[in-house]
Amino acid sequence: MLLQVLGTAAGGGLPQWNCACPGCTGARAHPERRRRHASLAVRVADGRWYVVNATPDIGEQIEATPELHPGPGARQTPLAGVVLTDAELDHTLGIARLREAHEGVDVLATPPVLDAVREGLRLDAVLGPYTPVRWRELSGGVGSPLDGRSSGAAGVSVSAVPLAAKKPRYAANHEDSSDSWSIALRLHEPATGRTLLYAPALAVWSDAFDEAARDADCVFVDGTFWDDEEPLRSGFSTRTATGMGHLPVNGPGGTARRLARLPGRCLYTHLNNTNPLGNPHAEQHKLLAEWGIEVAAERMVIEL
């Protein structure tokens, strides 16, 4: 399984267009610190890729990744589709940018997320006149093959680990209150037996998530905030990190010490612009290194 990190930032990116916090100011002064919205590309077969979450940066992310460039045909693209971990705007707005897809595009998500994106954002009606969108339901248990052209005997399969009933604001009145609104993705390659777990938003470390994390060869976890008080200390929110639906990296209830006990490779993604980890020289990186944990870098490649 080949993975391409397309982005590692939380909503707004780094820098965020309307923010002058130290993290954003530092990223403007030092362009190498810039981070695009969190996303991942997964190769499911030769010349066939899926992206995890379609961010507002998806066009730039594709251009920055030669493996995702079109060809050899004039309108031939290796991008087969999108898998969503939730219905948040920073993970779904990029779907509209795929309207030029000549042969259409697959979008896989849990039932409430599909409903929110199709009906709440009206992407089904909006994109229909431009390109065929194949909306596919994602569930837990036995994974579904990502490559729709395969029998499932090879390639990569994907399944959902439900995490929380965290709805986006535009879907606050949606009647579904299940924990399938925010999920971790479990991607498994039968040919190698290797497994990836991707959870850019993590509100609770459930027993099901713990089991999936212990079984994974590589785990990407929500690194939005360094500690629980960061949003309050930064002055942009009246809620803590956990109150906003994100377990912090460090401190009581933090995820770092849990990750340090896992057998697989562990990386943080989805960093908020206020997180000191956005600065590669911050002391917090040394602490994570002592625990054997990494911060995912833009454009990094991982082969499992």
VENBELQUI-V139214 format. One line per field, one symbol per residue. ss: DSSP state (a for helix, b for strand, c for the rest). A space follows every 10 residues. Layout:
ss: ???
//
This chain:
ss: cbbbbbbcbc cccbcccccc caaaaaaaac aaacbcbcbb bbbbbccbbb bbcccccaaa aaaccaaacc ccccccccbb bbbcccccaa aaaaaaaacc ccccbbbbbc aaaaaaaaaa ccaaaaaacc ccbbbbbccc cccbbccccc ccccccbbbb bbbbccccaa accccccccb cbbbbbbbbc cccbbbbbbc ccccccaaaa aaaaaccbbb bbccccccca aaaacccccc caaacccccc cccccaaaaa ccccbbbbbc bccccaaacc cccaaaaaaa cccbbccccc bbbc
//
